[in-house]
Amino acid sequence: MTITSYNCPMCKRWEDESDLRIAEFEYCYLILNRDQFFPGYCLLFAKQHFTELFQLDKVVRQGMIEELSQVAAALYKLYKPDKINYELLGNMVPHIHWHLIPRFNTEPLWPRPIWSDPHEDLYLTAPEYQNRCDLIRNSLETI
C-alpha cells in the first residue's frame, strides 16, 4: 500500500524531478539534489508519506537505515570526503527524507552546517546531472 499526501512536495518529487533519479530501493528513493554546490549532495526519501521514524514498522525503519548506509558508503567511495553529513529535519517538508552531503575540509563553509551561511546555488547542465547520477548509481552497484 502506498501512502501519499497530495500537498507534500516530497511525495511528488520522484515524478517531478525524473532527471535527478539515481536509484529506487525497497523503502526509499534516491535523487541528486538540484543544487550541487556540495558535489554529490543527494536526497533519500521514504516512498510512503510518514513524518516521524517512530511511525514506521520496525522492519521498514531498519530497512531505511540500511538503504541510508548503502548510499553513504557509495558517496564515500566515490567522492572520498572528509565527512558525510546526514540531515533529517523535516521542519519545512515533514515527509521523512535525509540530506546526504559529502563534505570536504577545503570547502568555504567547512566545518559549519550547510545551512549556516548562504551560498550561491550551483546548477549543472543536463548532461552533467546525468553523469553525476550515473557515477553515484555505479558506485552503489559496487557496494
The first five atom37 places (N, CA, C, CB, O) and aatype in JSON, in Angstrom:
{
  "aatype": [12, 16, 9, 16, 15, 18, 2, 4, 14, 12, 4, 11, 1, 17, 6, 3, 6, 15, 3, 10, 1, 9, 0, 6, 13, 6, 18, 4, 18, 10, 9, 10, 2, 1, 3, 5, 13, 13, 14, 7, 18, 4, 10, 10, 13, 0, 11, 5, 8, 13, 16, 6, 10, 13, 5, 10, 3, 11, 19, 19, 1, 5, 7, 12, 9, 6, 6, 10, 15, 5, 19, 0, 0, 0, 10, 18, 11, 10, 18, 11, 14, 3, 11, 9, 2, 18, 6, 10, 10, 7, 2, 12, 19, 14, 8, 9, 8, 17, 8, 10, 9, 14, 1, 13, 2, 16, 6, 14, 10, 17, 14, 1, 14, 9, 17, 15, 3, 14, 8, 6, 3, 10, 18, 10, 16, 0, 14, 6, 18, 5, 2, 1, 4, 3, 10, 9, 1, 2, 15, 10, 6, 16, 9],
  "atom_mask": [
    [1, 1, 1, 1, 1],
    [1, 1, 1, 1, 1],
    [1, 1, 1, 1, 1],
    [1, 1, 1, 1, 1],
    [1, 1, 1, 1, 1],
    [1, 1, 1, 1, 1],
    [1, 1, 1, 1, 1],
    [1, 1, 1, 1, 1],
    [1, 1, 1, 1, 1],
    [1, 1, 1, 1, 1],
    [1, 1, 1, 1, 1],
    [1, 1, 1, 1, 1],
    [1, 1, 1, 1, 1],
    [1, 1, 1, 1, 1],
    [1, 1, 1, 1, 1],
    [1, 1, 1, 1, 1],
    [1, 1, 1, 1, 1],
    [1, 1, 1, 1, 1],
    [1, 1, 1, 1, 1],
    [1, 1, 1, 1, 1],
    [1, 1, 1, 1, 1],
    [1, 1, 1, 1, 1],
    [1, 1, 1, 1, 1],
    [1, 1, 1, 1, 1],
    [1, 1, 1, 1, 1],
    [1, 1, 1, 1, 1],
    [1, 1, 1, 1, 1],
    [1, 1, 1, 1, 1],
    [1, 1, 1, 1, 1],
    [1, 1, 1, 1, 1],
    [1, 1, 1, 1, 1],
    [1, 1, 1, 1, 1],
    [1, 1, 1, 1, 1],
    [1, 1, 1, 1, 1],
    [1, 1, 1, 1, 1],
    [1, 1, 1, 1, 1],
    [1, 1, 1, 1, 1],
    [1, 1, 1, 1, 1],
    [1, 1, 1, 1, 1],
    [1, 1, 1, 0, 1],
    [1, 1, 1, 1, 1],
    [1, 1, 1, 1, 1],
    [1, 1, 1, 1, 1],
    [1, 1, 1, 1, 1],
    [1, 1, 1, 1, 1],
    [1, 1, 1, 1, 1],
    [1, 1, 1, 1, 1],
    [1, 1, 1, 1, 1],
    [1, 1, 1, 1, 1],
    [1, 1, 1, 1, 1],
    [1, 1, 1, 1, 1],
    [1, 1, 1, 1, 1],
    [1, 1, 1, 1, 1],
    [1, 1, 1, 1, 1],
    [1, 1, 1, 1, 1],
    [1, 1, 1, 1, 1],
    [1, 1, 1, 1, 1],
    [1, 1, 1, 1, 1],
    [1, 1, 1, 1, 1],
    [1, 1, 1, 1, 1],
    [1, 1, 1, 1, 1],
    [1, 1, 1, 1, 1],
    [1, 1, 1, 0, 1],
    [1, 1, 1, 1, 1],
    [1, 1, 1, 1, 1],
    [1, 1, 1, 1, 1],
    [1, 1, 1, 1, 1],
    [1, 1, 1, 1, 1],
    [1, 1, 1, 1, 1],
    [1, 1, 1, 1, 1],
    [1, 1, 1, 1, 1],
    [1, 1, 1, 1, 1],
    [1, 1, 1, 1, 1],
    [1, 1, 1, 1, 1],
    [1, 1, 1, 1, 1],
    [1, 1, 1, 1, 1],
    [1, 1, 1, 1, 1],
    [1, 1, 1, 1, 1],
    [1, 1, 1, 1, 1],
    [1, 1, 1, 1, 1],
    [1, 1, 1, 1, 1],
    [1, 1, 1, 1, 1],
    [1, 1, 1, 1, 1],
    [1, 1, 1, 1, 1],
    [1, 1, 1, 1, 1],
    [1, 1, 1, 1, 1],
    [1, 1, 1, 1, 1],
    [1, 1, 1, 1, 1],
    [1, 1, 1, 1, 1],
    [1, 1, 1, 0, 1],
    [1, 1, 1, 1, 1],
    [1, 1, 1, 1, 1],
    [1, 1, 1, 1, 1],
    [1, 1, 1, 1, 1],
    [1, 1, 1, 1, 1],
    [1, 1, 1, 1, 1],
    [1, 1, 1, 1, 1],
    [1, 1, 1, 1, 1],
    [1, 1, 1, 1, 1],
    [1, 1, 1, 1, 1],
    [1, 1, 1, 1, 1],
    [1, 1, 1, 1, 1],
    [1, 1, 1, 1, 1],
    [1, 1, 1, 1, 1],
    [1, 1, 1, 1, 1],
    [1, 1, 1, 1, 1],
    [1, 1, 1, 1, 1],
    [1, 1, 1, 1, 1],
    [1, 1, 1, 1, 1],
    [1, 1, 1, 1, 1],
    [1, 1, 1, 1, 1],
    [1, 1, 1, 1, 1],
    [1, 1, 1, 1, 1],
    [1, 1, 1, 1, 1],
    [1, 1, 1, 1, 1],
    [1, 1, 1, 1, 1],
    [1, 1, 1, 1, 1],
    [1, 1, 1, 1, 1],
    [1, 1, 1, 1, 1],
    [1, 1, 1, 1, 1],
    [1, 1, 1, 1, 1],
    [1, 1, 1, 1, 1],
    [1, 1, 1, 1, 1],
    [1, 1, 1, 1, 1],
    [1, 1, 1, 1, 1],
    [1, 1, 1, 1, 1],
    [1, 1, 1, 1, 1],
    [1, 1, 1, 1, 1],
    [1, 1, 1, 1, 1],
    [1, 1, 1, 1, 1],
    [1, 1, 1, 1, 1],
    [1, 1, 1, 1, 1],
    [1, 1, 1, 1, 1],
    [1, 1, 1, 1, 1],
    [1, 1, 1, 1, 1],
    [1, 1, 1, 1, 1],
    [1, 1, 1, 1, 1],
    [1, 1, 1, 1, 1],
    [1, 1, 1, 1, 1],
    [1, 1, 1, 1, 1],
    [1, 1, 1, 1, 1],
    [1, 1, 1, 1, 1],
    [1, 1, 1, 1, 1]
  ],
  "atom_positions": [
    [[0.84, -1.18, 0.0], [0.0, 0.0, 0.0], [0.88, 1.24, 0.0], [-0.96, 0.0, 1.22], [1.8, 1.34, 0.81]],
    [[0.62, 2.18, -0.88], [1.36, 3.43, -0.93], [0.54, 4.52, -0.25], [1.69, 3.82, -2.38], [-0.63, 4.73, -0.57]],
    [[1.17, 5.19, 0.67], [0.52, 6.29, 1.37], [1.15, 7.57, 0.86], [0.66, 6.15, 2.93], [2.37, 7.74, 0.95]],
    [[0.35, 8.49, 0.33], [0.86, 9.76, -0.16], [0.03, 10.89, 0.4], [0.87, 9.81, -1.7], [-1.11, 10.69, 0.84]],
    [[0.6, 12.06, 0.37], [-0.1, 13.28, 0.73], [-0.01, 14.19, -0.49], [0.49, 13.95, 2.04], [1.09, 14.53, -0.92]],
    [[-1.13, 14.6, -1.02], [-1.11, 15.37, -2.26], [-0.61, 16.8, -2.07], [-2.5, 15.41, -2.85], [-0.33, 17.5, -3.04]],
    [[-0.48, 17.23, -0.81], [0.08, 18.55, -0.53], [1.58, 18.5, -0.28], [-0.62, 19.18, 0.66], [2.21, 19.53, -0.06]],
    [[2.15, 17.31, -0.3], [3.56, 17.13, 0.06], [4.44, 17.15, -1.19], [3.76, 15.81, 0.82], [4.26, 16.32, -2.08]],
    [[5.38, 18.09, -1.26], [6.26, 18.13, -2.44], [7.17, 16.91, -2.54], [7.1, 19.39, -2.4], [7.58, 16.54, -3.64]],
    [[7.5, 16.29, -1.41], [8.38, 15.13, -1.45], [7.66, 13.91, -2.04], [8.89, 14.8, -0.04], [8.28, 13.1, -2.72]],
    [[6.35, 13.79, -1.8], [5.58, 12.68, -2.36], [5.6, 12.7, -3.89], [4.14, 12.72, -1.86], [5.49, 11.65, -4.53]],
    [[5.74, 13.89, -4.47], [5.72, 14.03, -5.93], [7.1, 14.16, -6.55], [4.89, 15.23, -6.3], [7.24, 14.19, -7.78]],
    [[8.12, 14.24, -5.72], [9.45, 14.59, -6.22], [10.03, 13.55, -7.17], [10.38, 14.77, -5.07], [10.7, 13.91, -8.13]],
    [[9.78, 12.26, -6.93], [10.3, 11.21, -7.8], [9.78, 11.4, -9.22], [9.91, 9.81, -7.27], [10.51, 11.21, -10.2]],
    [[8.51, 11.78, -9.33], [7.92, 12.03, -10.66], [8.31, 13.39, -11.2], [6.39, 11.92, -10.59], [8.62, 13.52, -12.39]],
    [[8.31, 14.4, -10.35], [8.58, 15.77, -10.8], [10.02, 16.02, -11.22], [8.22, 16.72, -9.71], [10.28, 16.86, -12.07]],
    [[10.95, 15.29, -10.63], [12.36, 15.52, -10.94], [13.01, 14.24, -11.46], [13.11, 16.03, -9.68], [14.04, 13.78, -10.94]],
    [[12.4, 13.67, -12.47], [12.88, 12.4, -13.01], [14.3, 12.5, -13.57], [11.93, 11.91, -14.09], [15.0, 11.48, -13.66]],
    [[14.74, 13.69, -13.93], [16.1, 13.86, -14.45], [17.16, 13.71, -13.35], [16.25, 15.22, -15.11], [18.35, 13.59, -13.65]],
    [[16.73, 13.72, -12.09], [17.67, 13.61, -10.98], [17.63, 12.24, -10.3], [17.38, 14.7, -9.96], [18.29, 12.03, -9.28]],
    [[16.87, 11.33, -10.86], [16.74, 9.99, -10.25], [18.07, 9.25, -10.29], [15.66, 9.17, -10.96], [18.78, 9.25, -11.29]],
    [[18.37, 8.63, -9.15], [19.57, 7.79, -9.08], [19.18, 6.34, -8.87], [20.51, 8.26, -7.95], [19.61, 5.46, -9.62]],
    [[18.36, 6.07, -7.84], [18.03, 4.67, -7.54], [16.71, 4.58, -6.8], [19.15, 4.03, -6.7], [16.31, 5.48, -6.05]],
    [[16.03, 3.46, -7.03], [14.83, 3.12, -6.28], [15.18, 1.9, -5.42], [13.6, 2.83, -7.23], [15.62, 0.87, -5.93]],
    [[14.98, 2.06, -4.13], [15.22, 0.98, -3.18], [13.87, 0.39, -2.75], [16.02, 1.48, -1.95], [12.82, 0.81, -3.24]],
    [[13.91, -0.55, -1.86], [12.67, -1.15, -1.37], [11.81, -0.13, -0.61], [12.97, -2.34, -0.48], [10.59, -0.13, -0.76]],
    [[12.44, 0.71, 0.19], [11.69, 1.63, 1.05], [11.85, 3.1, 0.68], [12.11, 1.44, 2.46], [11.04, 3.94, 1.09]],
    [[12.87, 3.42, -0.09], [13.2, 4.82, -0.38], [13.53, 5.05, -1.85], [14.37, 5.27, 0.49], [13.78, 4.12, -2.61]],
    [[13.51, 6.33, -2.21], [14.0, 6.8, -3.5], [15.24, 7.65, -3.23], [12.9, 7.62, -4.27], [15.35, 8.3, -2.2]],
    [[16.17, 7.63, -4.18], [17.37, 8.45, -4.09], [17.45, 9.34, -5.31], [18.64, 7.57, -3.97], [17.4, 8.87, -6.45]],
    [[17.57, 10.65, -5.06], [17.76, 11.6, -6.15], [18.93, 12.52, -5.82], [16.46, 12.42, -6.4], [19.3, 12.71, -4.66]],
    [[19.49, 13.09, -6.87], [20.52, 14.1, -6.73], [19.85, 15.42, -6.38], [21.37, 14.22, -8.03], [18.8, 15.74, -6.93]],
    [[20.43, 16.17, -5.48], [19.9, 17.5, -5.18], [20.19, 18.42, -6.36], [20.51, 18.06, -3.85], [21.28, 18.36, -6.94]],
    [[19.24, 19.25, -6.72], [19.42, 20.14, -7.88], [20.63, 21.06, -7.68], [18.15, 20.98, -8.11], [21.43, 21.24, -8.6]],
    [[20.77, 21.62, -6.5], [21.92, 22.48, -6.19], [23.12, 21.58, -5.87], [21.6, 23.45, -4.98], [23.09, 20.83, -4.89]],
    [[24.15, 21.65, -6.69], [25.33, 20.82, -6.49], [26.55, 21.62, -6.03], [25.66, 20.1, -7.77], [27.69, 21.29, -6.36]],
    [[26.29, 22.68, -5.25], [27.38, 23.43, -4.62], [28.25, 22.46, -3.82], [26.82, 24.57, -3.7], [29.48, 22.59, -3.78]],
    [[27.6, 21.49, -3.19], [28.28, 20.4, -2.5], [28.19, 19.18, -3.41], [27.65, 20.11, -1.06], [27.15, 18.53, -3.46]],
    [[29.27, 18.84, -4.13], [29.2, 17.75, -5.11], [28.74, 16.43, -4.48], [30.57, 17.56, -5.76], [29.26, 16.0, -3.45]],
    [[27.77, 15.82, -5.12], [27.24, 14.55, -4.65], [26.11, 14.66, -3.66], [0.0, 0.0, 0.0], [25.62, 13.64, -3.17]],
    [[25.68, 15.86, -3.34], [24.58, 16.09, -2.4], [23.33, 15.4, -2.92], [24.32, 17.63, -2.19], [22.86, 15.7, -4.02]],
    [[22.81, 14.46, -2.13], [21.65, 13.67, -2.52], [20.53, 13.77, -1.48], [22.05, 12.21, -2.71], [20.74, 14.19, -0.35]],
    [[19.35, 13.38, -1.9], [18.19, 13.25, -1.02], [17.69, 11.81, -1.09], [17.06, 14.25, -1.4], [17.45, 11.28, -2.18]],
    [[17.54, 11.2, 0.06], [16.97, 9.86, 0.17], [15.66, 10.02, 0.92], [17.95, 8.86, 0.91], [15.65, 10.47, 2.06]],
    [[14.56, 9.65, 0.28], [13.27, 9.89, 0.93], [12.36, 8.68, 0.86], [12.57, 11.08, 0.29], [12.4, 7.88, -0.07]],
    [[11.54, 8.57, 1.89], [10.63, 7.43, 2.04], [9.64, 7.4, 0.88], [9.87, 7.51, 3.38], [9.15, 8.44, 0.43]],
    [[9.36, 6.19, 0.4], [8.37, 6.02, -0.66], [6.97, 6.36, -0.17], [8.41, 4.59, -1.21], [6.12, 6.82, -0.94]],
    [[6.74, 6.13, 1.1], [5.42, 6.42, 1.67], [5.5, 7.67, 2.53], [4.9, 5.22, 2.49], [6.55, 7.99, 3.1]],
    [[4.39, 8.36, 2.63], [4.37, 9.61, 3.39], [4.22, 9.34, 4.89], [3.22, 10.51, 2.89], [3.13, 9.06, 5.4]],
    [[5.35, 9.44, 5.56], [5.41, 9.41, 7.01], [6.23, 10.6, 7.44], [6.01, 8.06, 7.55], [7.1, 11.06, 6.69]],
    [[5.97, 11.1, 8.63], [6.7, 12.28, 9.1], [7.68, 11.97, 10.23], [5.73, 13.33, 9.55], [8.57, 12.77, 10.5]],
    [[7.53, 10.83, 10.88], [8.39, 10.5, 12.01], [8.87, 9.06, 11.91], [7.65, 10.72, 13.35], [8.11, 8.18, 11.48]],
    [[10.1, 8.82, 12.29], [10.64, 7.46, 12.24], [9.86, 6.49, 13.12], [12.09, 7.47, 12.67], [9.69, 5.33, 12.75]],
    [[9.39, 6.95, 14.26], [8.67, 6.05, 15.17], [7.34, 5.58, 14.58], [8.42, 6.74, 16.5], [6.76, 4.61, 15.08]],
    [[6.84, 6.24, 13.55], [5.59, 5.84, 12.91], [5.77, 4.6, 12.03], [5.03, 6.98, 12.09], [4.79, 3.96, 11.65]],
    [[7.0, 4.28, 11.71], [7.29, 3.18, 10.8], [7.35, 1.86, 11.54], [8.6, 3.43, 10.08], [7.76, 1.79, 12.7]],
    [[6.93, 0.82, 10.86], [7.13, -0.53, 11.34], [8.64, -0.75, 11.52], [6.51, -1.59, 10.34], [9.43, -0.21, 10.75]],
    [[9.03, -1.52, 12.52], [10.44, -1.72, 12.82], [11.22, -2.24, 11.61], [10.58, -2.69, 13.99], [12.34, -1.8, 11.38]],
    [[10.65, -3.16, 10.86], [11.32, -3.72, 9.68], [11.56, -2.63, 8.63], [10.49, -4.87, 9.07], [12.64, -2.56, 8.05]],
    [[10.57, -1.79, 8.4], [10.7, -0.69, 7.43], [11.76, 0.3, 7.91], [9.34, 0.03, 7.23], [12.62, 0.72, 7.13]],
    [[11.69, 0.66, 9.18], [12.66, 1.62, 9.74], [14.09, 1.08, 9.61], [12.33, 1.92, 11.22], [14.99, 1.81, 9.19]],
    [[14.28, -0.16, 9.95], [15.61, -0.76, 9.83], [16.05, -0.85, 8.37], [15.63, -2.16, 10.47], [17.22, -0.63, 8.05]],
    [[15.12, -1.17, 7.5], [15.43, -1.23, 6.07], [15.85, 0.13, 5.52], [0.0, 0.0, 0.0], [16.77, 0.23, 4.72]],
    [[15.17, 1.17, 5.97], [15.52, 2.52, 5.52], [16.92, 2.91, 5.99], [14.48, 3.54, 6.05], [17.68, 3.53, 5.24]],
    [[17.26, 2.55, 7.22], [18.59, 2.87, 7.74], [19.65, 2.11, 6.95], [18.68, 2.53, 9.25], [20.74, 2.64, 6.71]],
    [[19.36, 0.88, 6.56], [20.3, 0.13, 5.73], [20.47, 0.8, 4.37], [19.83, -1.33, 5.54], [21.58, 0.88, 3.85]],
    [[19.37, 1.28, 3.78], [19.46, 1.98, 2.49], [20.27, 3.27, 2.64], [18.05, 2.29, 1.95], [21.08, 3.59, 1.77]],
    [[20.05, 3.99, 3.72], [20.81, 5.2, 4.02], [22.3, 4.88, 4.11], [20.31, 5.84, 5.34], [23.14, 5.62, 3.58]],
    [[22.63, 3.8, 4.78], [24.03, 3.4, 4.93], [24.65, 3.02, 3.6], [24.14, 2.23, 5.9], [25.81, 3.34, 3.34]],
    [[23.89, 2.33, 2.74], [24.39, 1.98, 1.4], [24.73, 3.23, 0.6], [23.35, 1.13, 0.64], [25.78, 3.31, -0.03]],
    [[23.83, 4.21, 0.64], [24.06, 5.45, -0.11], [25.29, 6.16, 0.44], [22.83, 6.37, -0.05], [26.12, 6.63, -0.33]],
    [[25.4, 6.25, 1.75], [26.55, 6.92, 2.36], [27.85, 6.23, 1.95], [26.42, 6.94, 3.89], [28.84, 6.89, 1.64]],
    [[27.86, 4.9, 1.96], [29.06, 4.15, 1.57], [29.42, 4.41, 0.11], [28.84, 2.64, 1.8], [30.59, 4.54, -0.24]],
    [[28.4, 4.48, -0.75], [28.65, 4.75, -2.17], [29.2, 6.16, -2.37], [27.36, 4.57, -2.99], [30.13, 6.35, -3.15]],
    [[28.63, 7.13, -1.68], [29.12, 8.51, -1.79], [30.55, 8.61, -1.26], [28.2, 9.47, -1.02], [31.39, 9.3, -1.85]],
    [[30.81, 7.93, -0.17], [32.15, 7.96, 0.43], [33.18, 7.35, -0.53], [32.16, 7.21, 1.79], [34.27, 7.88, -0.72]],
    [[32.8, 6.22, -1.12], [33.7, 5.54, -2.06], [33.99, 6.42, -3.28], [33.09, 4.2, -2.5], [35.12, 6.49, -3.76]],
    [[32.95, 7.08, -3.78], [33.08, 7.88, -4.99], [33.81, 9.2, -4.75], [31.72, 8.15, -5.56], [34.71, 9.56, -5.51]],
    [[33.41, 9.94, -3.71], [33.92, 11.3, -3.51], [35.09, 11.39, -2.53], [32.82, 12.17, -3.02], [35.82, 12.38, -2.54]],
    [[35.27, 10.38, -1.68], [36.33, 10.38, -0.67], [36.31, 11.67, 0.17], [37.69, 10.21, -1.34], [37.33, 12.36, 0.28]],
    [[35.16, 11.99, 0.75], [35.06, 13.22, 1.55], [35.73, 13.07, 2.91], [33.59, 13.6, 1.74], [36.07, 11.97, 3.35]],
    [[35.92, 14.19, 3.56], [36.42, 14.17, 4.93], [35.32, 13.73, 5.89], [36.95, 15.56, 5.34], [35.6, 13.17, 6.95]],
    [[34.06, 13.97, 5.52], [32.92, 13.6, 6.36], [31.67, 13.59, 5.48], [32.75, 14.6, 7.56], [31.57, 14.32, 4.5]],
    [[30.73, 12.74, 5.84], [29.4, 12.79, 5.21], [28.44, 13.34, 6.25], [28.94, 11.36, 4.69], [28.39, 12.84, 7.38]],
    [[27.69, 14.35, 5.88], [26.66, 14.89, 6.77], [25.34, 14.22, 6.44], [26.55, 16.43, 6.63], [25.0, 14.0, 5.28]],
    [[24.59, 13.92, 7.5], [23.26, 13.33, 7.4], [22.3, 14.3, 8.06], [23.2, 11.89, 8.06], [22.46, 14.63, 9.24]],
    [[21.31, 14.76, 7.35], [20.32, 15.68, 7.92], [18.94, 15.08, 7.76], [20.39, 17.08, 7.24], [18.54, 14.71, 6.66]],
    [[18.21, 14.97, 8.85], [16.82, 14.52, 8.85], [16.06, 15.52, 9.71], [16.66, 13.02, 9.39], [15.91, 15.32, 10.91]],
    [[15.61, 16.59, 9.1], [14.98, 17.67, 9.85], [13.46, 17.62, 9.73], [15.5, 19.02, 9.36], [12.77, 17.24, 10.67]],
    [[12.95, 18.01, 8.59], [11.51, 17.93, 8.36], [10.71, 19.12, 8.82], [0.0, 0.0, 0.0], [9.48, 19.06, 8.85]],
    [[11.35, 20.21, 9.18], [10.6, 21.38, 9.62], [9.85, 22.04, 8.47], [11.54, 22.38, 10.27], [8.73, 22.52, 8.66]],
    [[10.44, 22.08, 7.3], [9.8, 22.72, 6.16], [9.05, 21.71, 5.3], [10.83, 23.45, 5.31], [7.96, 22.01, 4.8]],
    [[9.61, 20.52, 5.12], [8.97, 19.42, 4.39], [8.99, 18.22, 5.34], [9.7, 19.1, 3.0], [10.01, 17.54, 5.45]],
    [[7.87, 17.96, 6.03], [7.88, 16.94, 7.08], [8.01, 15.5, 6.61], [6.66, 17.06, 7.85], [8.3, 14.63, 7.43]],
    [[7.82, 15.21, 5.35], [7.99, 13.86, 4.81], [9.4, 13.37, 5.16], [7.77, 13.84, 3.24], [10.37, 14.1, 4.98]],
    [[9.53, 12.14, 5.67], [10.83, 11.61, 6.06], [11.78, 11.63, 4.86], [10.7, 10.18, 6.63], [11.54, 10.97, 3.85]],
    [[12.86, 12.4, 5.01], [13.88, 12.46, 3.98], [15.21, 12.87, 4.61], [13.48, 13.44, 2.85], [15.27, 13.69, 5.52]],
    [[16.26, 12.28, 4.08], [17.61, 12.59, 4.54], [18.33, 13.38, 3.46], [18.39, 11.31, 4.89], [18.19, 13.11, 2.27]],
    [[19.09, 14.35, 3.91], [20.05, 15.05, 3.07], [21.38, 14.37, 3.34], [20.09, 16.62, 3.36], [21.83, 14.33, 4.49]],
    [[22.0, 13.83, 2.32], [23.33, 13.22, 2.46], [24.31, 14.1, 1.69], [23.36, 11.73, 1.92], [24.2, 14.26, 0.48]],
    [[25.26, 14.67, 2.42], [26.13, 15.66, 1.82], [27.6, 15.3, 2.07], [25.82, 17.06, 2.38], [28.06, 15.36, 3.21]],
    [[28.32, 14.93, 1.02], [29.77, 14.75, 1.18], [30.39, 16.12, 1.51], [30.41, 14.14, -0.12], [30.1, 17.12, 0.85]],
    [[31.24, 16.15, 2.53], [31.85, 17.41, 2.96], [33.38, 17.3, 2.91], [31.38, 17.79, 4.4], [33.95, 16.24, 3.16]],
    [[33.99, 18.42, 2.59], [35.45, 18.47, 2.44], [36.0, 19.63, 3.25], [35.85, 18.6, 0.95], [35.41, 20.71, 3.29]],
    [[37.14, 19.41, 3.89], [37.71, 20.48, 4.71], [38.28, 21.63, 3.88], [38.79, 19.92, 5.6], [38.75, 22.61, 4.44]],
    [[38.24, 21.52, 2.57], [38.71, 22.59, 1.67], [37.57, 23.49, 1.19], [39.41, 21.98, 0.47], [37.82, 24.48, 0.5]],
    [[36.33, 23.18, 1.53], [35.2, 23.97, 1.04], [35.01, 25.23, 1.89], [33.91, 23.13, 1.04], [35.43, 25.27, 3.05]],
    [[34.38, 26.25, 1.33], [34.25, 27.52, 2.04], [33.39, 27.47, 3.31], [33.68, 28.54, 1.11], [33.6, 28.3, 4.2]],
    [[32.47, 26.56, 3.42], [31.61, 26.51, 4.61], [32.11, 25.54, 5.68], [30.21, 26.13, 4.21], [31.5, 25.43, 6.74]],
    [[33.19, 24.83, 5.42], [33.72, 23.87, 6.38], [34.14, 24.6, 7.65], [34.91, 23.09, 5.79], [34.74, 25.67, 7.53]],
    [[33.87, 24.12, 8.83], [33.18, 22.89, 9.21], [31.73, 23.13, 9.59], [33.91, 22.24, 10.35], [31.1, 22.27, 10.21]],
    [[31.19, 24.27, 9.23], [29.84, 24.63, 9.63], [28.78, 23.82, 8.87], [29.6, 26.13, 9.4], [29.05, 23.31, 7.79]],
    [[27.58, 23.69, 9.44], [26.48, 23.03, 8.71], [26.2, 23.77, 7.41], [25.19, 22.96, 9.59], [26.43, 24.98, 7.32]],
    [[25.72, 23.07, 6.41], [25.49, 23.69, 5.1], [24.47, 24.81, 5.16], [25.05, 22.66, 4.09], [24.43, 25.66, 4.28]],
    [[23.64, 24.81, 6.19], [22.59, 25.82, 6.32], [23.1, 27.08, 7.03], [21.39, 25.24, 7.08], [22.37, 28.08, 7.1]],
    [[24.32, 27.06, 7.56], [24.79, 28.14, 8.43], [25.01, 29.46, 7.7], [26.06, 27.73, 9.1], [24.78, 30.53, 8.27]],
    [[25.45, 29.4, 6.47], [25.7, 30.59, 5.67], [25.12, 30.39, 4.28], [27.22, 30.91, 5.59], [25.13, 29.27, 3.75]],
    [[24.61, 31.46, 3.7], [24.09, 31.3, 2.33], [25.23, 31.04, 1.35], [23.3, 32.57, 1.9], [26.37, 31.45, 1.56]],
    [[24.89, 30.36, 0.29], [25.83, 30.15, -0.8], [25.05, 30.26, -2.1], [26.55, 28.76, -0.67], [23.83, 30.09, -2.14]],
    [[25.77, 30.54, -3.16], [25.12, 30.61, -4.46], [24.92, 29.19, -4.99], [25.96, 31.47, -5.47], [25.86, 28.4, -5.05]],
    [[23.68, 28.88, -5.38], [23.39, 27.55, -5.91], [24.23, 27.27, -7.14], [21.89, 27.41, -6.24], [24.49, 28.15, -7.96]],
    [[24.66, 26.03, -7.25], [25.43, 25.6, -8.41], [24.56, 24.62, -9.21], [26.79, 24.93, -7.98], [24.3, 23.5, -8.78]],
    [[24.12, 25.09, -10.38], [23.3, 24.26, -11.25], [24.17, 23.71, -12.37], [22.1, 25.06, -11.82], [25.04, 24.4, -12.9]],
    [[23.91, 22.46, -12.72], [24.67, 21.78, -13.77], [23.87, 21.75, -15.06], [25.03, 20.35, -13.33], [22.68, 22.07, -15.08]],
    [[24.52, 21.38, -16.13], [23.82, 21.15, -17.39], [23.14, 19.78, -17.3], [24.8, 21.22, -18.62], [23.48, 18.97, -16.44]],
    [[22.2, 19.53, -18.18], [21.52, 18.23, -18.2], [22.51, 17.07, -18.32], [20.52, 18.17, -19.36], [22.39, 16.1, -17.57]],
    [[23.49, 17.14, -19.22], [24.46, 16.04, -19.29], [25.3, 15.9, -18.01], [25.38, 16.24, -20.48], [25.66, 14.79, -17.62]],
    [[25.6, 17.02, -17.36], [26.37, 16.95, -16.12], [25.56, 16.29, -15.0], [26.82, 18.36, -15.68], [26.09, 15.5, -14.22]],
    [[24.26, 16.62, -14.92], [23.4, 15.95, -13.93], [23.36, 14.45, -14.22], [21.97, 16.55, -13.93], [23.48, 13.63, -13.31]],
    [[23.17, 14.11, -15.49], [23.1, 12.7, -15.87], [24.38, 11.96, -15.51], [22.83, 12.57, -17.38], [24.34, 10.85, -14.99]],
    [[25.51, 12.59, -15.79], [26.8, 11.98, -15.49], [26.96, 11.77, -13.98], [27.93, 12.86, -16.02], [27.41, 10.71, -13.55]],
    [[26.6, 12.76, -13.2], [26.74, 12.64, -11.73], [25.81, 11.55, -11.2], [26.43, 14.0, -11.04], [26.21, 10.77, -10.33]],
    [[24.6, 11.48, -11.7], [23.67, 10.42, -11.28], [24.23, 9.05, -11.64], [22.27, 10.62, -11.93], [24.16, 8.12, -10.84]],
    [[24.78, 8.93, -12.85], [25.36, 7.66, -13.29], [26.54, 7.25, -12.41], [25.81, 7.76, -14.76], [26.67, 6.08, -12.05]],
    [[27.4, 8.2, -12.07], [28.55, 7.9, -11.22], [28.1, 7.36, -9.85], [29.42, 9.15, -11.04], [28.66, 6.38, -9.35]],
    [[27.11, 8.01, -9.26], [26.62, 7.57, -7.95], [25.93, 6.21, -8.08], [25.64, 8.62, -7.35], [26.14, 5.34, -7.24]],
    [[25.13, 6.04, -9.12], [24.46, 4.76, -9.35], [25.48, 3.63, -9.51], [23.57, 4.84, -10.6], [25.31, 2.55, -8.95]],
    [[26.54, 3.88, -10.28], [27.58, 2.88, -10.47], [28.31, 2.57, -9.16], [28.58, 3.35, -11.52], [28.67, 1.42, -8.9]],
    [[28.53, 3.59, -8.36], [29.18, 3.37, -7.06], [28.28, 2.53, -6.15], [29.51, 4.72, -6.39], [28.77, 1.68, -5.42]],
    [[26.99, 2.77, -6.21], [26.02, 1.98, -5.42], [26.07, 0.51, -5.81], [24.59, 2.52, -5.6], [25.97, -0.38, -4.96]],
    [[26.23, 0.25, -7.09], [26.23, -1.13, -7.58], [27.45, -1.91, -7.1], [26.19, -1.14, -9.11], [27.45, -3.14, -7.14]],
    [[28.49, -1.22, -6.66], [29.69, -1.92, -6.21], [29.76, -2.02, -4.68], [30.92, -1.21, -6.73], [30.75, -2.52, -4.14]],
    [[28.73, -1.57, -4.01], [28.7, -1.64, -2.53], [28.15, -2.99, -2.1], [27.83, -0.48, -1.92], [28.04, -3.26, -0.91]]
  ]
}
